[in-house]
Amino acid sequence: MTLVSAWVLIITLFSLLYFIASKGIAPFLHGEVTLADFFSGNWGPSLSAEQGGPQYGALDFILGSLMVALGSAVISGPLGIGAALFMTEIAPKAGRKILQPAVEILVGIPSVVYGFIGLTLIVPALRSIFGEVGFGLLAGIIVLSVMILPTIISISADAIHSVPQGIREGSYALGATRWQTISGLVIRVAQPGLLTAVVLGIARAFGEALAVQMVIGNTADLPFHLLKPMSTLTSVITLNMGNTVQGSTYNNVLWSMALILLLMTLILILAIRFIARRREV
């Protein structure tokens, strides 16, 4: 039974990879779109030939996805690791009784709820404070930071729990304080797991669609301003996939964006495995 389950998992995984890859490379194999055009910032799938279209440049959306994911990780990474340290090292009883259930509840909240909260609270607040429209990169970063925070906390707490108790006891026996033990030993030993937590948080943020779509503004502009509307790969896919004809160039380009998302996730996973392996050596 275990072997059958493993084969089902492997076959399913490679089937998905093949399907997305075959769809994603179709516009390039058929000469519908060149790589130079795809990685440009010119997006106009509805433009006529007289207007210089159609254009399928996805660079703006790739940059948008990267900036939202990395920005949310910069905020939630330190907060998540700090919260995990508090739960496991500073106040373990309160962590088990109060914080752990709260984190589990936050993990289970649907992304549409986070997006709706962002639309109702964060966007109006940014509009009131800065005088802009409120929708934009900063709103997306804030919403995603809250979304991925429980994931980072949970995985970081598991990594810290895995540190042998003997390391702590040996440090205390040598006269080290609790903070010296945490900063000098616990964090160092748990570093691969902590990096894994942050990278998985980035991966989730990179692939998030609905919550980001609700607060990002969804305009095809280069995201070089925190308060300006923009788009990500996921928001473009969800907004346009239902409005395209199956097998058309427009539809295939959206699959190419999905392939970019998949490749970015694989790169993140491979990177953290490489870092963890180097750490073991």
C-alpha positions in Angstrom: 0.0 0.0 0.0 2.8 2.4 0.8 4.6 1.6 -2.5 1.3 2.2 -4.4 0.8 5.6 -2.6 4.4 6.6 -3.5 3.9 5.8 -7.1 0.6 7.6 -7.3 2.3 10.7 -5.8 5.2 10.5 -8.3 2.9 9.9 -11.3 0.6 12.8 -10.3 3.6 15.1 -9.8 5.2 14.4 -13.1 1.9 14.5 -14.9 1.3 18.0 -13.5 4.8 19.1 -14.4 4.4 17.7 -18.0 1.0 19.4 -18.5 2.1 22.8 -17.3 5.4 22.7 -19.1 3.8 21.6 -22.4 1.3 24.4 -22.2 3.8 26.9 -21.1 6.4 26.4 -23.9 3.7 26.1 -26.6 3.7 29.7 -27.7 7.5 29.7 -28.1 7.7 26.4 -30.0 5.0 27.6 -32.4 6.6 30.9 -33.0 3.6 32.8 -31.6 5.7 34.7 -29.0 9.5 35.1 -28.7 11.4 34.9 -25.4 12.4 38.5 -25.9 8.8 39.6 -26.2 7.7 37.5 -23.3 10.3 39.0 -21.0 9.6 42.6 -22.0 7.4 45.0 -20.2 4.9 45.5 -23.1 1.5 44.0 -22.2 -1.4 44.5 -24.6 -3.1 41.3 -25.6 -6.2 43.1 -26.9 -4.2 45.5 -29.1 -4.8 45.3 -32.9 -2.1 44.8 -35.4 -2.5 48.5 -36.4 -1.8 49.4 -32.7 1.4 47.3 -32.6 -0.3 44.4 -30.9 -1.0 42.0 -29.6 1.8 42.2 -27.0 2.5 39.6 -24.3 5.3 40.9 -22.2 5.2 39.5 -18.7 8.2 41.3 -17.1 6.1 43.7 -15.1 4.1 40.9 -13.5 7.3 38.8 -12.8 8.8 41.8 -11.0 5.6 42.4 -9.2 5.4 38.8 -7.9 9.1 39.0 -6.8 8.7 42.3 -5.0 5.5 41.3 -3.2 6.9 37.9 -2.1 10.3 39.3 -1.0 8.7 42.3 0.7 6.4 40.2 2.8 9.2 37.9 3.7 11.3 40.8 5.0 8.5 41.7 7.3 7.2 38.3 8.4 10.5 36.5 8.5 12.0 38.2 11.6 8.6 38.5 13.2 7.9 34.8 12.7 11.2 33.6 14.0 11.0 35.9 16.9 7.5 34.6 17.8 8.7 31.0 17.4 11.6 31.7 19.8 9.2 33.3 22.3 6.9 30.2 22.1 9.6 27.7 22.5 12.4 29.3 24.5 11.1 32.3 26.5 7.5 31.3 27.4 6.9 27.7 26.4 3.8 27.2 28.6 2.1 30.3 27.2 3.2 29.2 23.7 1.6 25.8 24.0 -1.7 27.1 25.6 -2.2 30.4 23.8 0.0 31.1 20.9 0.1 27.7 19.3 -3.8 27.5 19.0 -3.8 31.1 17.7 -1.3 30.2 15.0 -3.2 27.1 14.0 -6.4 29.2 13.6 -4.6 31.8 11.5 -3.2 29.0 9.2 -6.8 27.8 8.6 -8.3 31.2 7.6 -9.0 31.3 3.8 -7.0 33.6 1.7 -10.2 35.4 0.6 -10.8 36.5 4.2 -7.4 38.0 4.4 -8.0 39.8 1.1 -11.3 41.1 2.2 -9.8 42.4 5.5 -7.1 44.1 3.4 -9.7 45.6 1.1 -11.8 46.8 4.1 -9.1 48.0 6.5 -5.6 48.3 4.9 -6.5 49.9 1.6 -8.6 52.7 3.2 -5.9 53.3 5.8 -3.2 53.7 3.2 -5.5 56.0 1.2 -6.1 58.1 4.3 -2.5 58.3 5.4 -0.7 58.8 2.0 -3.4 60.3 -0.1 -3.0 57.7 -2.9 -5.6 55.2 -4.1 -4.6 52.7 -1.4 -4.3 49.8 -3.8 -0.8 48.8 -4.7 2.5 47.1 -3.7 2.4 48.1 0.0 -1.1 46.8 0.5 -0.2 43.5 -1.1 3.0 43.2 1.1 1.1 43.9 4.3 -1.7 41.4 3.5 0.8 38.7 2.5 3.0 39.3 5.5 0.0 38.5 7.8 -0.9 35.5 5.6 2.5 33.8 5.6 3.4 34.7 9.3 1.7 31.6 10.7 3.5 29.3 8.3 6.9 30.8 9.3 6.0 30.6 13.0 5.0 26.9 12.8 8.0 25.7 10.8 10.4 27.8 12.8 9.0 26.4 16.1 9.5 22.9 14.8 13.1 23.7 13.9 13.8 25.1 17.3 12.1 22.2 19.0 14.5 19.8 17.1 17.6 21.4 18.7 18.8 18.8 21.3 18.2 19.8 24.9 21.8 18.8 25.7 23.1 21.7 23.8 21.2 24.1 25.9 22.2 22.4 29.2 25.9 22.3 28.1 25.7 26.1 27.4 24.1 26.8 30.8 26.7 24.7 32.5 29.5 26.8 31.0 27.9 29.9 32.5 26.1 31.3 29.4 22.9 33.2 29.9 19.6 32.3 28.3 19.9 34.9 25.6 23.5 33.9 24.9 22.4 30.3 24.5 19.5 31.2 22.2 21.5 33.6 20.0 24.8 31.7 20.0 23.7 28.1 19.8 19.9 27.5 19.3 19.6 29.8 16.4 22.8 28.5 14.8 21.8 24.9 15.1 18.2 25.5 13.9 19.3 27.8 11.1 18.5 25.4 8.2 15.0 24.9 9.5 14.6 28.6 10.0 15.7 29.3 6.5 13.3 26.6 5.3 10.5 28.4 7.1 11.3 31.7 5.4 11.7 30.2 1.9 8.4 28.3 2.2 6.8 31.5 3.3 8.2 33.2 0.2 6.9 30.3 -2.0 3.4 30.7 -0.6 3.5 34.5 -1.0 4.8 34.1 -4.6 1.9 31.7 -5.5 -0.9 33.5 -3.7 -3.6 34.8 -6.0 -6.9 35.9 -4.5 -5.8 38.0 -1.5 -3.2 39.8 -3.6 -5.7 40.4 -6.5 -8.1 42.1 -4.1 -5.6 44.8 -2.9 -2.9 45.1 -5.5 -4.8 47.3 -8.0 -4.3 45.0 -11.1 -2.7 47.4 -13.5 0.1 46.5 -16.0 2.7 48.9 -14.7 6.3 48.5 -13.5 6.0 48.2 -9.7 8.6 50.7 -8.7 6.5 52.6 -6.2 5.0 51.1 -3.0 1.8 53.1 -3.3 1.0 52.6 -7.0 -1.3 49.9 -8.4 0.4 46.9 -10.1 -0.2 43.3 -11.0 1.5 39.9 -10.2 1.6 36.7 -12.2 -1.1 35.1 -10.2 -3.5 38.1 -10.4 -3.1 38.3 -14.1 -3.7 34.5 -14.5 -6.8 34.5 -12.3 -8.3 37.6 -13.9 -7.8 36.5 -17.5 -7.8 32.7 -17.8 -11.6 32.5 -17.9 -11.7 35.1 -20.7 -9.4 33.4 -23.1 -10.0 30.7 -25.7 -8.4 27.3 -25.0 -5.3 26.9 -27.2 -5.1 30.6 -28.3 -1.9 32.5 -28.0 -3.3 34.6 -25.1 -4.3 31.4 -23.2 -0.9 29.8 -23.8 0.9 32.9 -22.6 -1.0 32.6 -19.3 0.2 29.0 -19.1 3.7 30.3 -19.6 3.2 32.6 -16.6 2.0 29.5 -14.6 5.2 27.7 -15.7 7.3 30.7 -14.4 5.5 30.4 -11.0 6.3 26.6 -10.9 9.9 27.1 -11.8 10.3 29.8 -9.2 8.9 27.5 -6.5 11.2 24.7 -7.6 14.2 27.1 -7.5 13.3 28.2 -4.0 13.0 24.6 -2.8 16.3 23.6 -4.4 18.0 26.6 -2.9 16.9 25.8 0.6 18.0 22.2 0.2 21.4 23.3 -1.0 21.7 25.7 2.0 20.7 23.0 4.4 23.1 20.5 2.9 26.0 23.0 3.1 25.1 23.7 6.7 25.3 20.0 7.5 28.7 19.8 6.0 
